[in-house]
Amino acid sequence: MPARPRILLLNASLAGDTGNTAALLDHLAARLGPHAELSRLTLANTPGFAACQPALAAADALVIATGTHWDSWSSHLQHFLETATPAEGTALWLGKPVACLVSEHSVGGKGVLSRLQGVLLTLGCMLPPMSGLVLSLAAQTAAEHDPAAAEDFWCADDLAILAHNLLAAAAQARTTPANWLTWPVDRTGFDRRWIHV
């Protein structure tokens, strides 16, 4: 029997382990848990990229979850991504399947999801099909009042699809590693001052 994939669940929400994003991750963990070894990190408790590197290195796949704050992800996630810059294109990211969960009160989450997936692709991750989801209070409220009208909105049941696709990508990456190439990356001078006025 092949080894179960190791999946890191990274909670990047401002509310940490008590908010909507944590609840969304709990729903996903219930679907992933029977098929994978799960580890969790909460950036509100373990801030920054350096503290997360060992867990990220040990993971075969990754889930990043954040709330929506003024059309962006959390400040915890922004700091994490900024300090991850020197690791772009390294084995920490390269070819690692990743899924993204975004919670939102009303609007802005789809833009957050699309931008986050773009950043993760540039770091070197792989996006399985249907591996991003935005769950909103507005969509849940609409579904409660008019389920037929809300059929095209993301809902918690869609986590089953996301979990399936992430597990499939993680299993494939474990059994058939690809020989990925990276473009040259400036690892030493990316933060130098280049404006001279």
Buried (B, 14 or more C-beta within 10 A) or exposed (E): EEEBBBBBBBBBBBBBBEBBBBBBBEBBBEBBEEBBBBBBBBBBEBBBBEBBEEBBEEBBBBBBBBBBBEEBBBEBBBBBBEBBBEBBBBEBBBBBBBBBBBBBEEEBBBBBBEBBBEBBEEBBBBBBEEBBBBBBEBBBEBBEEEEEEBEEBBBBEBBEBBBBBBBBBBBBBBEEEEEEEEEEBEEEEEEEEEEEE
